[in-house]
Structures are given as structure tokens and as C-alpha cells.
Amino acid sequence: DDADGVTYYGNSGYFLFINDHRIWPKGIQVEGYHSRPLMPFPMDTTFKYTTEKENLLKAQRPLGAWNSAEIASKNGQVKISLNGLHVYTITEHEFTEAGHIAFESEGSEIHWRNVRLRVE
């Protein structure tokens, strides 16, 4: 059970800096799991990150509600926002080339809308 008493087994997320095409590729995963929204997770790599704990608590919405996620990679850092509030910054990682972005749906149905990519 999650803190709200709901049992939920689905997971989702976003994989960044993907250059090897396999089921669990090397890169950085930004979790979409309900109890860890947008938390950075290493996939066959290491990195350092900071958490804005107060913003994370304010930004969370109930299970099933739409969420807005923004993930921006610039100048060697990855900044992650949830529902308009900055929640994580990946401060150090090994990736120097852009790579691919992958969307994950694991164990449950998920929907995305208004997906936008912008290159600066």
C-alpha cells in the first residue's frame, strides 16, 4: 500500500541519454512511480542529485490525477519539475552526448498528453 492506502503496481518514467537499445538501457531514469514521482534513478550508471523536499511534498497529486512534468538537460545538469515546482537537479553524470529519450510503461496502463520536446 502507498501512504494513501491504495495498492498500485504500475510504474512509468522517462529514460534519458539512451544510446544502447535494450530493455533496460544504460542512462538516467526519471521515475513516474506514484510514491517516487520524478525521482532520478541510475540505470547502469552513477550520478549525484539534489532534492527540493518541500517542493516535492507540495507538488504531489493524488493517484490518478494528471501531472505536469518538465525535464530539462542543459550545461551538464538535468533539472526536473513536477506540477510547476522544481523538485530535483542531477548535478553530476557521465553523459556528454544527447542520446535518445524513452517513455516507460511497466505493469499498468499510462497516458501522456501534450508532450513537447524543445531543442535549444
Buried (B, 14 or more C-beta within 10 A) or exposed (E): EEEEEEEBEBBBBBBBBBEEEEEEBBBBBBBBBBBEBBBBBBBEEEBEBEEBEEBBEEBBEEEEEEEEBBBEBEEEEBBBBBBEBBBBBBEEBEBEEEBEBBEBBEEEEBEEEEEEEEEE
